[in-house]
Amino acid sequence: MFTLNRPETFSQDIKKSRFIAAASPVADEDAARRFIEAQSDPTATHNCWAWRIGQVYRFSDDGEPSGTAGKPILQAIDGQSLDAVAVVVTRWFGGILLGSGGLMRAYGGTAATCLRHGEKTRVIPTLSSEIECGFSDLALVKSRLAAVPDLTIEREVFTEAGARLGLSIPVANAEDVARMVLDLTSGRVTVPLPQR
């Protein structure tokens, strides 16, 4: 899965109708609603939109025939394996009817091109954990953790006996990381993982 690094726009004219797509990363449903509200132009004929955040998604045809605008925009998001993204495609009608197929291509294509132009970042699900590590194990544990792809040591607080490390661990490797730390320290350090 990927998300956009920053907002992106793209516009094109199709049979005298003007289509402008605006896409943005969004953290949650409220952010998606705020983005849609901010991007919708009251002077336009239609402001159609879609967003996806994990398993939750919404879309709107905003007066276009059912299934011809919001759903193709959502398909453009899903077709590029994007998450935490909202897209608004605004249309100013130019006088020529596009038909259902033409509308689906126009909305979906405008959204897809906009998203293709955007710079993307891979989304890696992580979980947070904290470990207590004595000075005798600290250097080795930190160097081995640093070698784990996409794992970050978010904070390090020194104590009398060693340090407390706040970790952001990729969900896919969490159990391997916990086992590695346990083995490295002969059981002196454990990585608590949330129960699933």
Sequence and secondary structure as in RCSB ss.txt:
>XXXX:A:sequence
MFTLNRPETFSQDIKKSRFIAAASPVADEDAARRFIEAQSDPTATHNCWAWRIGQVYRFSDDGEPSGTAGKPILQ
AIDGQSLDAVAVVVTRWFGGILLGSGGLMRAYGGTAATCLRHGEKTRVIPTLSSEIECGFSDLALVKSRLAAVPD
LTIEREVFTEAGARLGLSIPVANAEDVARMVLDLTSGRVTVPLPQR
>XXXX:A:secstr
 EEESS EEEEEEETTEEEEEEEEE SSHHHHHHHHHHH  TTSSEEEEEEEETTEEEEE TTSSTTSSHHHHHH
HHHHTTB SEEEEEEEE  S   HHHHHHHHHHHHHHHHHHHS EEE   EEEEEEEEEHHHHHHHHHHHHTSTT
 EEEEEEE SSEEEEEEEEEGGGHHHHHHHHHHHTTTS        
